Amino acid sequence: MSPDNSGIEGVSRHAPSPDPPLPYEDAPPLPNEALPEDDGWEPRWDYNTSAYYFFNRFTQVSQWENPRVPEAAAAKAAVANEIETSYNRYAHPAAPGTTNSAGAPGTYSPPKRRAGGYNPAIHGSYDPTADYAVEAQKKEEEDEAAAASAAAVAAGLPDPNEDYTATGTFNRFTGRFQSDQVNPENHNDEAKSRRQLGAFFDVDAAANVHDGRSLKAERRNQTLSKKQLKAYKEKRRDRKEEKRRAWLRD
Protein backbone atom coordinates (compact mmCIF):
# COMPACT_ATOMS: atom_id res chain seq x y z
CA MET A 1 0.00 0.00 0.00
CA SER A 2 1.54 3.26 -1.04
CA PRO A 3 1.47 6.26 1.36
CA ASP A 4 -0.89 9.13 0.69
CA ASN A 5 1.22 12.15 -0.40
CA SER A 6 -1.65 14.49 -1.25
CA GLY A 7 -1.24 16.48 1.97
CA ILE A 8 2.50 16.84 1.46
CA GLU A 9 2.01 18.00 -2.12
CA GLY A 10 -0.53 20.55 -0.94
CA VAL A 11 1.86 21.96 1.64
CA SER A 12 4.81 22.06 -0.75
CA ARG A 13 2.71 23.71 -3.45
CA HIS A 14 1.94 26.71 -1.22
CA ALA A 15 5.13 26.86 0.82
CA PRO A 16 7.24 29.99 0.17
CA SER A 17 10.30 29.45 -1.98
CA PRO A 18 13.47 31.54 -1.74
CA ASP A 19 13.88 31.46 -5.51
CA PRO A 20 11.96 33.90 -7.75
CA PRO A 21 8.98 32.43 -9.62
CA LEU A 22 9.58 31.06 -13.07
CA PRO A 23 7.79 32.61 -16.07
CA TYR A 24 5.16 29.86 -16.17
CA GLU A 25 4.54 29.98 -12.42
CA ASP A 26 2.17 32.35 -10.60
CA ALA A 27 3.59 35.24 -8.56
CA PRO A 28 3.15 35.04 -4.79
CA PRO A 29 0.05 36.77 -3.49
CA LEU A 30 0.31 40.35 -2.23
CA PRO A 31 0.09 40.92 1.52
CA ASN A 32 -3.39 41.48 2.79
CA GLU A 33 -2.93 45.13 3.88
CA ALA A 34 -3.74 48.60 2.63
CA LEU A 35 -1.41 50.24 0.11
CA PRO A 36 0.86 52.97 1.52
CA GLU A 37 -0.46 56.49 1.05
CA ASP A 38 1.23 58.83 -1.41
CA ASP A 39 3.46 61.12 0.65
CA GLY A 40 4.20 63.44 -2.30
CA TRP A 41 7.97 62.95 -2.34
CA GLU A 42 9.71 62.44 -5.68
CA PRO A 43 13.38 62.60 -6.74
CA ARG A 44 14.56 65.30 -9.15
CA TRP A 45 17.89 65.80 -10.87
CA ASP A 46 19.91 68.99 -10.30
CA TYR A 47 22.22 69.70 -13.24
CA ASN A 48 24.30 72.23 -11.32
CA THR A 49 25.46 69.79 -8.65
CA SER A 50 24.94 66.57 -10.66
CA ALA A 51 22.94 65.03 -7.84
CA TYR A 52 19.38 64.16 -6.94
CA TYR A 53 17.28 66.21 -4.56
CA PHE A 54 13.81 65.38 -3.25
CA PHE A 55 10.74 67.53 -3.82
CA ASN A 56 7.34 67.28 -2.13
CA ARG A 57 4.57 68.38 -4.46
CA PHE A 58 2.13 68.80 -1.57
CA THR A 59 4.18 71.05 0.70
CA GLN A 60 6.50 72.52 -2.02
CA VAL A 61 9.50 71.55 0.13
CA SER A 62 12.81 70.51 -1.45
CA GLN A 63 15.76 68.93 0.35
CA TRP A 64 18.87 66.88 -0.29
CA GLU A 65 18.08 64.13 2.24
CA ASN A 66 15.96 61.17 1.19
CA PRO A 67 12.89 61.25 3.47
CA ARG A 68 12.16 57.55 2.85
CA VAL A 69 15.62 56.37 3.96
CA PRO A 70 16.30 58.42 7.10
CA GLU A 71 19.20 56.30 8.40
CA ALA A 72 21.31 56.44 5.23
CA ALA A 73 20.35 60.06 4.65
CA ALA A 74 21.39 61.01 8.18
CA ALA A 75 24.83 59.42 7.77
CA LYS A 76 25.33 61.01 4.36
CA ALA A 77 24.12 64.38 5.63
CA ALA A 78 26.56 64.22 8.55
CA VAL A 79 29.49 63.69 6.18
CA ALA A 80 28.31 66.39 3.78
CA ASN A 81 27.68 68.79 6.66
CA GLU A 82 31.18 68.22 8.00
CA ILE A 83 32.72 68.87 4.58
CA GLU A 84 30.61 71.97 4.02
CA THR A 85 31.39 73.29 7.50
CA SER A 86 35.11 72.87 6.86
CA TYR A 87 34.77 74.66 3.53
CA ASN A 88 32.80 77.55 5.05
CA ARG A 89 35.28 77.89 7.89
CA TYR A 90 38.16 78.05 5.41
CA ALA A 91 36.65 80.05 2.54
CA HIS A 92 34.20 82.30 4.41
CA PRO A 93 35.33 82.86 8.00
CA ALA A 94 32.67 84.38 10.23
CA ALA A 95 33.18 87.56 12.21
CA PRO A 96 34.13 87.22 15.88
CA GLY A 97 31.11 86.40 18.00
CA THR A 98 29.01 85.24 15.04
CA THR A 99 28.33 81.88 13.43
CA ASN A 100 27.52 80.80 9.91
CA SER A 101 24.04 79.34 9.60
CA ALA A 102 22.29 77.86 6.59
CA GLY A 103 18.61 78.20 5.82
CA ALA A 104 16.16 75.50 6.79
CA PRO A 105 15.22 72.92 4.15
CA GLY A 106 12.28 73.94 2.06
CA THR A 107 13.20 77.61 1.81
CA TYR A 108 14.60 77.26 -1.70
CA SER A 109 13.70 75.33 -4.83
CA PRO A 110 15.75 73.96 -6.51
CA PRO A 111 18.68 73.76 -4.06
CA LYS A 112 21.30 76.45 -4.39
CA ARG A 113 24.50 75.59 -6.21
CA ARG A 114 27.17 75.20 -3.56
CA ALA A 115 30.67 76.64 -3.94
CA GLY A 116 30.40 77.22 -7.67
CA GLY A 117 29.62 73.55 -8.30
CA TYR A 118 32.12 72.09 -5.84
CA ASN A 119 31.39 68.41 -5.20
CA PRO A 120 33.63 66.50 -2.76
CA ALA A 121 32.92 63.22 -4.55
CA ILE A 122 34.24 64.66 -7.82
CA HIS A 123 36.81 67.31 -6.89
CA GLY A 124 38.14 65.83 -3.67
CA SER A 125 39.78 68.35 -1.34
CA TYR A 126 38.68 71.95 -1.67
CA ASP A 127 41.08 74.05 -3.75
CA PRO A 128 40.65 77.84 -3.34
CA THR A 129 42.42 78.45 -6.68
CA ALA A 130 40.17 76.15 -8.72
CA ASP A 131 37.54 77.42 -11.14
CA TYR A 132 34.64 76.53 -8.88
CA ALA A 133 36.22 78.48 -5.98
CA VAL A 134 36.90 81.55 -8.15
CA GLU A 135 33.36 81.42 -9.50
CA ALA A 136 31.92 81.10 -5.99
CA GLN A 137 33.98 84.06 -4.76
CA LYS A 138 32.87 86.19 -7.71
CA LYS A 139 29.23 85.25 -7.16
CA GLU A 140 29.48 86.11 -3.47
CA GLU A 141 31.00 89.53 -4.24
CA GLU A 142 28.23 90.27 -6.73
CA ASP A 143 25.58 89.31 -4.18
CA GLU A 144 27.17 91.52 -1.53
CA ALA A 145 27.39 94.45 -3.96
CA ALA A 146 23.74 94.02 -4.96
CA ALA A 147 22.67 93.89 -1.31
CA ALA A 148 24.69 97.02 -0.50
CA SER A 149 23.18 98.87 -3.47
CA ALA A 150 19.65 97.90 -2.45
CA ALA A 151 20.27 99.01 1.13
CA ALA A 152 21.73 102.34 -0.01
CA VAL A 153 18.81 103.03 -2.35
CA ALA A 154 16.31 102.15 0.39
CA ALA A 155 18.06 104.55 2.79
CA GLY A 156 18.18 107.34 0.20
CA LEU A 157 21.98 107.28 -0.06
CA PRO A 158 24.09 107.25 -3.24
CA ASP A 159 24.90 103.87 -4.71
CA PRO A 160 28.33 102.80 -3.36
CA ASN A 161 29.00 100.69 -6.47
CA GLU A 162 28.76 103.65 -8.84
CA ASP A 163 31.89 105.63 -9.61
CA TYR A 164 32.02 109.07 -7.99
CA THR A 165 31.96 111.84 -10.59
CA ALA A 166 32.16 115.60 -10.16
CA THR A 167 32.28 118.39 -12.72
CA GLY A 168 34.48 121.29 -11.73
CA THR A 169 34.88 124.81 -13.08
CA PHE A 170 38.02 126.80 -12.41
CA ASN A 171 38.48 130.54 -12.51
CA ARG A 172 40.89 131.48 -15.26
CA PHE A 173 42.39 134.37 -13.25
CA THR A 174 42.75 132.83 -9.78
CA GLY A 175 42.72 129.13 -10.70
CA ARG A 176 40.29 128.43 -7.87
CA PHE A 177 37.47 125.95 -8.06
CA GLN A 178 34.07 127.61 -8.45
CA SER A 179 30.50 126.46 -8.97
CA ASP A 180 29.03 125.98 -12.43
CA GLN A 181 26.51 128.72 -11.70
CA VAL A 182 29.27 131.33 -11.48
CA ASN A 183 29.94 131.97 -15.16
CA PRO A 184 29.88 134.95 -17.55
CA GLU A 185 26.39 134.07 -18.80
CA ASN A 186 24.96 135.07 -15.41
CA HIS A 187 26.26 138.63 -15.73
CA ASN A 188 24.87 139.72 -19.11
CA ASP A 189 21.93 142.11 -19.48
CA GLU A 190 19.32 139.39 -19.96
CA ALA A 191 20.38 137.42 -16.88
CA LYS A 192 20.53 140.54 -14.69
CA SER A 193 17.12 141.72 -15.89
CA ARG A 194 15.64 138.29 -15.29
CA ARG A 195 16.95 138.22 -11.71
CA GLN A 196 15.67 141.72 -10.98
CA LEU A 197 12.23 141.21 -12.53
CA GLY A 198 11.92 137.79 -10.93
CA ALA A 199 11.55 139.51 -7.56
CA PHE A 200 8.18 140.97 -8.67
CA PHE A 201 6.60 138.48 -11.10
CA ASP A 202 7.17 135.27 -13.00
CA VAL A 203 9.34 136.21 -15.96
CA ASP A 204 8.84 132.96 -17.89
CA ALA A 205 5.06 133.08 -17.52
CA ALA A 206 4.97 136.69 -18.72
CA ALA A 207 7.15 135.86 -21.72
CA ASN A 208 4.86 132.98 -22.74
CA VAL A 209 1.60 134.93 -22.51
CA HIS A 210 1.75 135.77 -26.24
CA ASP A 211 2.96 132.30 -27.25
CA GLY A 212 6.38 133.73 -28.07
CA ARG A 213 5.05 136.19 -30.67
CA SER A 214 6.29 139.76 -30.90
CA LEU A 215 4.03 142.74 -30.34
CA LYS A 216 4.08 143.56 -34.08
CA ALA A 217 3.09 140.01 -35.02
CA GLU A 218 0.35 140.08 -32.41
CA ARG A 219 -1.12 143.35 -33.76
CA ARG A 220 -0.88 142.28 -37.39
CA ASN A 221 -4.02 140.14 -37.13
CA GLN A 222 -5.88 142.67 -34.98
CA THR A 223 -8.82 144.47 -36.65
CA LEU A 224 -9.63 148.10 -35.73
CA SER A 225 -13.07 149.54 -35.39
CA LYS A 226 -14.20 152.66 -37.33
CA LYS A 227 -13.84 154.84 -34.27
CA GLN A 228 -10.30 153.63 -33.63
CA LEU A 229 -9.39 154.05 -37.30
CA LYS A 230 -10.76 157.65 -37.33
CA ALA A 231 -8.80 158.56 -34.19
CA TYR A 232 -5.64 157.07 -35.71
CA LYS A 233 -6.05 159.14 -38.91
CA GLU A 234 -6.63 162.35 -36.96
CA LYS A 235 -3.60 161.73 -34.83
CA ARG A 236 -1.51 161.11 -37.91
CA ARG A 237 -2.78 164.30 -39.58
CA ASP A 238 -2.03 166.38 -36.49
CA ARG A 239 1.48 164.97 -36.35
CA LYS A 240 2.12 165.91 -40.00
CA GLU A 241 0.74 169.40 -39.48
CA GLU A 242 2.90 169.89 -36.41
CA LYS A 243 5.93 168.79 -38.35
CA ARG A 244 5.08 171.15 -41.25
CA ARG A 245 4.81 174.20 -38.96
CA ALA A 246 7.86 173.45 -36.88
CA TRP A 247 10.06 175.83 -38.94
CA LEU A 248 7.87 178.81 -37.96
CA ARG A 249 8.95 178.48 -34.33
CA ASP A 250 12.66 178.72 -35.17
NORMOKA-V41749 format. One record per residue. N is the residue number from 1. SS is DSSP state (helix for helix, strand for strand, loop for the rest). Layout:
BEGIN
n & ss
N & SS
N & SS
END
This chain:
BEGIN
n & ss
1 & loop
2 & loop
3 & loop
4 & loop
5 & loop
6 & helix
7 & helix
8 & helix
9 & helix
10 & helix
11 & helix
12 & helix
13 & helix
14 & helix
15 & loop
16 & loop
17 & loop
18 & loop
19 & loop
20 & loop
21 & loop
22 & loop
23 & loop
24 & loop
25 & loop
26 & loop
27 & loop
28 & loop
29 & loop
30 & loop
31 & loop
32 & loop
33 & loop
34 & loop
35 & loop
36 & loop
37 & loop
38 & loop
39 & loop
40 & loop
41 & strand
42 & strand
43 & strand
44 & strand
45 & strand
46 & strand
47 & loop
48 & loop
49 & loop
50 & loop
51 & strand
52 & strand
53 & strand
54 & strand
55 & strand
56 & strand
57 & loop
58 & loop
59 & loop
60 & loop
61 & strand
62 & strand
63 & strand
64 & loop
65 & loop
66 & loop
67 & loop
68 & loop
69 & loop
70 & helix
71 & helix
72 & helix
73 & helix
74 & helix
75 & helix
76 & helix
77 & helix
78 & helix
79 & helix
80 & helix
81 & helix
82 & helix
83 & helix
84 & helix
85 & helix
86 & helix
87 & helix
88 & helix
89 & helix
90 & helix
91 & helix
92 & loop
93 & loop
94 & loop
95 & loop
96 & loop
97 & loop
98 & loop
99 & loop
100 & loop
101 & loop
102 & loop
103 & loop
104 & loop
105 & loop
106 & loop
107 & loop
108 & loop
109 & loop
110 & loop
111 & loop
112 & loop
113 & loop
114 & loop
115 & loop
116 & loop
117 & loop
118 & loop
119 & loop
120 & helix
121 & helix
122 & helix
123 & helix
124 & loop
125 & loop
126 & loop
127 & loop
128 & loop
129 & loop
130 & loop
131 & helix
132 & helix
133 & helix
134 & helix
135 & helix
136 & helix
137 & helix
138 & helix
139 & helix
140 & helix
141 & helix
142 & helix
143 & helix
144 & helix
145 & helix
146 & helix
147 & helix
148 & helix
149 & helix
150 & helix
151 & helix
152 & helix
153 & helix
154 & helix
155 & loop
156 & loop
157 & loop
158 & loop
159 & loop
160 & loop
161 & loop
162 & loop
163 & loop
164 & loop
165 & loop
166 & loop
167 & loop
168 & loop
169 & strand
170 & strand
171 & loop
172 & loop
173 & loop
174 & loop
175 & loop
176 & loop
177 & strand
178 & strand
179 & loop
180 & loop
181 & loop
182 & loop
183 & loop
184 & helix
185 & helix
186 & helix
187 & helix
188 & loop
189 & helix
190 & helix
191 & helix
192 & helix
193 & helix
194 & helix
195 & helix
196 & helix
197 & helix
198 & loop
199 & loop
200 & loop
201 & loop
202 & loop
203 & helix
204 & helix
205 & helix
206 & helix
207 & helix
208 & loop
209 & loop
210 & loop
211 & loop
212 & loop
213 & loop
214 & loop
215 & helix
216 & helix
217 & helix
218 & helix
219 & helix
220 & helix
221 & loop
222 & loop
223 & loop
224 & loop
225 & loop
226 & helix
227 & helix
228 & helix
229 & helix
230 & helix
231 & helix
232 & helix
233 & helix
234 & helix
235 & helix
236 & helix
237 & helix
238 & helix
239 & helix
240 & helix
241 & helix
242 & helix
243 & helix
244 & helix
245 & loop
246 & helix
247 & helix
248 & helix
249 & helix
250 & loop
END
